[in-house]
Amino acid sequence: MRKKIASLAAIAIMAGGLGLTTAGTSQAAVPTRASVTSTTSAASVAAASYNLGLTTNQGKYMQCWLNHAGWGSLVVDGQLGNASWKAIQRLLAHSWGYTGAIDGVAGPNTIEALQRLLIWWDYNGRIDGIVGPATELAFSRLANSRASFC
């Protein structure tokens, strides 16, 4: 059994199925939770889509709501990229204590302000600027509650 698992793992690695090979030029790597908070430069995060665990449909719900509320004029594609995060930052600066640059980077200051908004919604975690399962769950619930705007 171990030999079979090892063989399958080797095949998957050679085929790039485990993400251990580099992405081709036509694909953009999506930052992981750990990479956004620790090692990814602000510029590379801003250029990528970072949905914080949202599905594409949930991303669309957020974009429709942000457009409806006047925080952005977003293309509704379900990918929270730079323009979407700028709209979220404008919202967070208005009512949730965000004081950073409106730069479209979902960095720790943006996440802390988002966590403050999510506490109002249903987040039970700490305000720590780190995206964990509780932050993702609360963000998902917020997004689902905005489905009627699409």
Residue, then its C-alpha position, 0 to 999 in steps of 0.5 A: m500500500r505504501k509503495k502504491i501511495a508513493s508511486l501516485a505521489a511521484i506521478a502527481i509531483m511530476a505532473g505538477g498536480l501537487g503545485l510543486t512546479t512553477a506556474g506557466t506564464s498564462q496562470a497567476a498564482v493565487p496567494t495562500r493565507a500564509s503567504v499574504t500575511s508573511t512573505t508575499s510583497a504588497a505588489s504581488v498580492a495587489a496583482a492577484s485575486y484574493n477571495l479570502g475563502l469566498t467562492t466565485n459566486q460569493g465574490k460576485y455577491m460582494q462585488c454587486w453589493l459594493n457597486h450598489a452601495g457606491w463603494g466601487s464600479l467593479v466588474v462583477d467576475g467573482q474575483l476579489g482583485n485590486a479594484s475590489w479590495k480598494a472598494i472594500q478599503r473605502l468601505l472599511a475607512h468609512s465606518w470600520g477604522y481602516t486608516g491605511a492607504i487605499d491600495g487594494v492590498a488585503g494586508p494585515n491592516t485591511i484584514e483587521a478592519l474587515q474583522r471589526l466589520l465581521i464582529w458586527w456581522d458574526y465573527n467570533g475571533r480576534i482582531d489580529g489581521i490574520v485570515g483564519p477559518a473564523t474570518e473566512l467563515a464570517f466573510s462567507r456569511l456576509a457575502n451570502s447575505r449580499a446575494s440579493f444585490c446581484 
